[in-house]
Amino acid sequence: MAEYVTHTLEPLYDGESRVLILGTMPSPKSRAVGFYYSHPQNRFWRVLADVFQQALPVSKEEKVAFCLRNHIALWDVLRSCAIEGADDGSIREPVTNDLPALLQKTHIHTICTTGTKAAALYKRLCLPSTRLPAVSLPSTSPANCRHYTYARLVEAYSILPGLCS
């Protein structure tokens, strides 16, 4: 059963952020923990550590420092929506975050989306106001393990260090 969910996480960025990585909406686990990509089986942090050839950030503080050190901003396409658990395919009634306002505060020149639903929502609902096309990256969610091996994720995400420097 779908519930209406409001995004509770602040965007992670600073004035030096160059790449914005957008998901759709934080999972129930991420909302409970209070930070992005916090499901224990989500491969996001491990993939980023490998492509940047840096130590795996474990704590929230380490993840924040990792992102800021590498000029990465994190947020999500949606501010609120009706959703069943973490199933992006069930999203209804989407309302977007104010991405243009965030872009004005930063040096972000590239937007990446994680997963096909984030890419589709961004293109349909945000691109007209940001005028910045997004690079679509595969989802690091455990639900995407069948479609994307870890090696394929690392290959796809390996563009990030060049974009962030």
N, C-alpha and C positions, 0 to 999 in steps of 0.2 A: 504494500500500500504506500502510495506516494505521500510525502509530507512536505510542507512548504518550509524551505530552509533559507536562512539569511546568512551570508558570509560573515564570519566573525574575526577573520585574520586580517591584520593590517598589511598593506603591501610592504615588502622588504626591498629597500633601495637606498641609495645615497646619491649625492650629486655627481658621482663618478660612474654611476651605472651606465653600461653601454648596451647590454642585451637584456630584454625582458622576456622571461619564460612564463607562459600562461597555461594553466590547467583550466578545467571547466569550473569546478567547485570543490572545496576541500572534502575529502571523504569523512565519514563519521569518526573514524579513528584520528584523523588529522585535526578535526574540530575539537575532539576530546582532549588531545594532547596540546593543542594550541599552536601547531606549526605545520608547515607544508610537507607533504610526502612522508607522513609519519607512520603509515601502515608498515609493520615490520617486514612484510614481504615485498614492499615496493622497492624497485631497483634504482630509483632516481639518484640517491646519494652515492651509492656504490659506482654507478655509471659515471657521474660527474667526477668523483675522485680518480677514477681510472683515466678518463680522457684528459684531465688536467695534470695527471701524474702527481697527485698530492695525497696526503693521508686522508683516510675516510673520516669525515666529521661525524661525531656521534651525538653530542649534546646539542641542544638548541643554540647555545652560544657559539659552539664550533661551526654549526651550519650557517649561522648569520655571518660569522667572520669569513668563512669559506666564500660565500656569495659576494660579499663586499670586496674582499681581496681580489676576486676574479672579475669584478665589475658586472656581476649578475644581479638583476632585480627579479623578484618572484611576486606573482599575484595570480589572479584567476580572471577569466573572461566574465564570469557572472557574479553579481552582487546577491542575487536571490533567484530561487526557482523552486518548482515542485520536482521532487526526485525520490526514487525508491532506493534507499540505502546509498550505495556508491555507484549505482548503475547509470552511467551517462546516457545510455539509450532511452532511459525513462524520463529524461528532463522535459518538463513542460513549463510554460509561463516564465521564460527566461527574462531577467532584467540584468543589464550589464553594469560592470563597474565603470567608473569615470576614467577611462584610459587616457583621453586627451589631457586631462588635468595632470596626471602622473607624468606624461611625456614632456610637458612644459617645464617640469621641475628637474629634469635629468638630461644627460647626454645620450639617452637611449636612441640607437640608430637601427636596431634590429629587434624584431619581435619573433619569438618562437612559440609555437603551441605544442602541447604534449597530448597527442591522441587525435583521432579523426573528429570526434565531437567538438573538442575545443577549437580545432581548425575551422570546422563548418560554422560554429557559432560566431567565432571572431570574424570570419569573412562576411557573414550575413549581417551581423549586428554592429560590429566595431569598425571595420575597414572604411566605411563611408565617412566616419568622423576622424579617424586617425590618419587615413591616406598612406598608411605604412603596411605594405603586404607582409604577411607572416610566413616564416619558414615552418613547415609542418614536420614535427618530429613524432616518432612513435610513442605511444603510451608506455610508461615504465611500470604500470600497474600489474599486480600479480594476475589479474584477469587476462592480460595480454601475453602471458608466458608461452602459450601454444603458438602464437603467431610470430613472436619476436624472441629469438634466443638472446641470451646475454651478449654474445659476440656481435649480433646484428644491431643491438641497441648501442653498444660502444661504437660501432662503425658509424651509425647514424648521428650520434651525438658528438662525434670527433670533429665536427665543424665548429663547435663552440669556442675552443681556445683561440682560434684565428679571429673569430668575430668579436671576442671580448678584449683583445689586446689593443 
